[in-house]
């Protein structure tokens, strides 16, 4: 009985279709046949790859789950044998690309990826409370103010809270947070780096008080900014505008998000781009998320290795091809 046939008996448990399993098995067989020596090499020092993290059966399941999600978004299976689009190269990265270990995905450790030469330009946001349990501190432990309650792994695991916190909001927040570990399917769909460190929960001060932060997300490919997303009103109307590396407007939309008015580059832009490229240059691909505070101070929010788990849909195919060319460093397949 073959691997797919054996897993077919356990599909309710594996949570993936036979078609996706067949795809993953066939793709990996072709990759090993074509690129065996380059695939089987050990990872670089202090790095890991998906192919190292998972055992062989888990790897097929992770590829299958990730591909099933990819197909639901893009309408086609990604190619591991000959990745051509921007998102296909990100998908390839999850399996075969060297990723630093410890992982930059740990939201409590992003400060360790700020090199000393730019430490005077940017700093991480320091938590006021950390726990290995889903819990919240009492009112007498935390100064009054606006905070984010977060998990240090995955995406979207955060809740805005205000201290002093009421009994009702505390209960509601913890009820939501207790779903996070059960929702954590990122390991199973290929974002394994979020599971190379212990799960922790923390309370982080809001850098913009009650307002949404002024957020700039720099996508850095091969050490160079490819495009920039400027996000405003995140917790109200969620406006996103996209710019090139020189902060010139791009008539580009990702995922159909509402766009606001394009704005001029902030006075600190060149400094921000330098910071993003120095931090992002430590990886073959990274999205470096910065908060620009009212008086020009920069805070490092997150370093994201695979935004949306390859779910970004560009409405401009030419731009997609340009970003795919910039992402060539992710894969040795040409």
N, C-alpha and C positions, 0 to 999 in steps of 0.2 A: 504494500500500500504506500503510495507516494505521500509526500509532505502535505500537499494541498488536500488529498483525500483524507488524511488523518485529521487535519484541522477542520475539515468539513463537518466532522462528527461533533465538533465543539464550537460551531459558529455562534450559538447564543452567548457563549462565554467569551469568545474572542472578539465578538462585536464587529465583524468585518465580512464582506461578501466573498463568495467563492471567486467571482470575477476579479476582485482586487487582489486576492491571494495568488491567483494564476498570473496576473500582471506582474506582481512583485517577484515571484519566483522566476518567471521568464526573463525579466529585466536583469536580475542579479546573475543568472546563469550567463547571459550575454556579456555583461560587464566583466565577469571573471574570465570568460573565454578571450575577450578582446584586450583587457588591461590587467591581466592577472598579477604580473610582477609589481605593477605600480599600485595596485590595490592592496596586496598582501604585505607591503612594507610596514615597518613599525611607524607609529606617529612620531612627530618631532618631540624633542625634549619638553616636558611640562605641557604637553598637548594631548588631546584625545580626539578620536573621530567616532562617528556613529557606529562604524563597522567594528571599532574596538570596544565600544561601550556595551553593545548588545551581544548576546550569544546568537548563533546562526538562526535559530527559530524565531527568537524575539526580533531580530533584524527584519526578517520577512514580514512579520506582523506589523512592525512600525512603518515599514515602507508601504505596506498595503493600506493601513489606516490613513497615513498621510496622503497617499495617492487618491484614496476614495474622497477625502475632503477636497483635494486639489481639483479632482474631476467635477465635483459638485459646484465649484466656483467657476472654473475655466471651461468646462464642457469637453475636456480632453484629458487623457492620462499624460502625466509628465514623462519625458524621456530621460532615463539614466544613461542610456547608451550614447545619445547624441543630443545633449541639452542645448537648446538654441535660444529660447526666450529668457527674459530677465527672471521670471519666476521659476522656470525650469532649472536655472543655474543655482537659485537659492535652494530649491529642493535637492539638487545634487550635493550642495554644501552640507546639508544636514547629515548625509550619509558618509561622505568621503573627505570632507575638508578638515584640516587640523584646526582645532579650537582650543584656546588656552585653558589650562586646568591649574588652579581653580578658575571657575567660569565667571566671565563678566556679567552673566545673567543674574547673579546674586545682587539684589538691590541694596543690600547692606554692605556690599564690598566694592561698589563702583569707584569709591575714592581711591582705592589701591591702583586704579588704572589711570590716574592723573600723574603724568611724569613730572619730575621735579622742575623742569625748565618752564612749565606753565602753571605751577602751583600758586603763583602770585596772581594769576588771572582768573582762576576758577576754583571753587570748592564744592564738596558734596554737601547734601542736606543732612545734618546730624539728627538722628532720632532722639527722642526724649525718653523712650521706653522700648524695651525689647523683651520678648518672651518666646520660649519654644512651645507654648500652649496658646490656643485660641482664647484670648482673654483681653480685658481692658483694665488699665489702672483705675484706682478710685479717684474721686475729685480732689482729695487732699494730697495726692501724689503729683499732680500735673498743674502747671500754671494755667489760668484762664486763657482761651484763645482758640483759633481754628487749626485743625489737624487733619491728617490723613491716616486712617488705620489701614495697614497694608500687610500683605504676605510678601516674603522676599523672593518668591518664585513665580513664574508664569506671567500672564498678562491679564489685566482687568480686575485683579484681586485687590480692590481698594474701596474704602467708604469714607466720605467726608464726615467729620464729626466736630462738634464744638464743645469745649469744656468751659464751665462745669456741664456735665452730661446728665440728662435725666435718666431715671430708671427705665422708662419706656424706650428711649433711643438706644440706651446701652443694650437692652435685651434684643431689640430689632437688629442692631449692628452685629452682635455676636451670633444671632440666628443665621444671618446672611453669611458671615465668615465661616461658620461651621460647615457650610456647603463647599467651601473652597477645596479642601483636600479631595472630596469626592468628585469635584469637577475637574480635577487635575489630570486630564487625559493627554497633556502635552508630551509626556514621556512616551506614551503609546503611539503617538503620531509622528514621532521623530525628533521633537525638541528635547532631547535627552539631557542637555547641559544644565537644565533647571533642577536636575535630580542628582547632581554630583556633590551636593552640600546639604546640610540639615535644613529642614523647613523652619522658618522663624516668622514671627509676627511682630509688628512694630508700629509705633505711633510717631509720625513725622510732622513737624510744624509746617503749616502752609506758608509758602514764601510770599504769597499775595493776599494773606488774610482771608476775608470772605469772598473775594473776587476770584475769577479764573486766572491762572497764571498766563503771562506772555511767553508762549512756548515756541521754540524753534527746533525742528528736528532735521539734523544734517545727515543725509545718506552718504556715507564715505565708501567708495569703491577703489581698491588698490591705492589707498592713501590720498585720494582726491575726492572732493565733494562733487557728487553727481547732481543732486538736486536738494532743495530745502523746502520743508513744509512749515508754514507759519500758522499756528493754531491759536485762535482766540475764542473767547466765550465757550470754552470746552464744556462747562456745566450748564450752559444756557441754550444757545442755538447751535453751537459747534460749527464755527466757520474755519475753513482751511483754504489757504492759498499756497500755490507752488511756485518756486523761483529756481533759476539756474544758480550755478556756483557764484556768480557775480551779483546775485539778488535782482536779476532781471525777470520780470513776470513770465511765467510759462502758461500758455493757454492749454492747461493739462488738468484733467480731473482724475482722481483715484477713488473708486468705489462710489462715485456719484455724490460725494459729500458737498454740502452747500458751501459756496464760495462767497467771501466778503469782498470788499474793495481792496485792490492791491495798494500797498503802502510803500513809501520810500524806505530804503535800507536804514536801520538804526545807526546812530553814530558809532556804536560799538561793533559794527558788522565785521570789519576786517579782523578784529581781535577774536570775535566769535568763530569765524571760519578757521582761523589759525588753531584755536583750541580744538575744534571739531576734528581737523585733519591730523593733529598730533595724537589725540586720543584714538580716533578711528584708524589711524595708520598702523596701530598695533595689531590690526586684524585685516584679513583679506576683504572682509565686508563688515560694516557695522552701521547702525543708525545711532547717532549720538544726540541725545535729547537735552537741550539746554533751556533753562529758565532765565529770562532777562528781567531783573528786578528794576524797580522804579528809578533808582539812582545809578543804574548801570552795572550793578554787581551781577556776576554770572554764577549760576548754580548748575551742577551736573545732576540731572534727574535720573536718567537710565542709559544703559548701553544695550541696544536690542540687536540680536544677531539674525533673526529671521522674522521681520515684522509681519504680524497677521498670519504666520505660518504659511507664507507664500500665497496669501489670498488677495493681494493688491491687484486691482484690475485697472489698467491704463486705458483711457479713451483715445489715445494717440499711438498708433502702431509704430510710427517712425521714432517717437521718443522711446518706446519700449525697446526697439532695436538698438538705439544708441546706449541705453542703460545696460542692455544685455552685452554689448561690446565692452563697456567699462567693467562688467562683472566677469570678464574672461579669466581673471586671476583666480576665481573660485574653483575652476575645473581645468584639468589638463586636456580635456576633450576639446578639439577644435573642429 
